[in-house]
Each structure stands twice: as structure tokens, then as C-alpha cells.
């Protein structure tokens, strides 16, 4: 099977940019490891008067951001792996059985790493 890797590289790059934009709303790149993202920390302004509800809301917001970030990062990592597979010539092969992933599946999910059968 011949896959138009240029087409899928464009789709994956667009998805990568979208995910980076989404992650930047709730997280920042870890300065110690730029390949890692971390949730935006709480304000940390101890000088302002806050009530317990505001503190609870900030903590809940931080925890929600961490949870959403975890899902976005997992998807982001799959996109990066797929882009690397395009570079090394292994894109479009099922990671379980080695068979070709149908182009129709890749059109729907360009970062798919398994065929439909092994995705079950």
C-alpha cells in the first residue's frame, strides 16, 4: 500500500499545532524539560485576602487543568510518534500485527497506530 505521507504529515502537523495551542491555555512547557508540559500553577499571591471558596476553586481548577493536560499530552505524544514514523518510513503499519492500517482509518485518525482489528 502506498500512503501519501506528505498529506498525513500536514494533517499531523496541524493537529500538533492545535494541541500545543490548547495545552498553552492550561499549561506551560517545563523549563527543566521542554518536551514536557506542566499545568499552570496557582497564583501563589499570599498577600491578597481570599476566602476558603476562592482557594477551593483555584485548587479545583488546577486539578481539572492537570487532568485535561494529561489527555492532551497523550494525544500530542501519539502525534509526535506518528510524525517520527513518517520520517523513518514505518507510518501506516499496525504496531501490533505489522499489517497496513487502512487509509480510511488514517484519514479519520492520522495518529492511529493500530489497524481496526487490533484497536478493539
Secondary structure, 3 states (H helix, E strand, C coil): CCCCHHHHHHHHHHHHHHHHHHHHHHEEEECCEEEEEEECCCCCCCCCCCCHHHHHHHHHHHHHHHHHHHHHHHHHHHHHHHHHHHHHCCCCECCCCCCECCHHHHHHCCCCCCCHHHHC
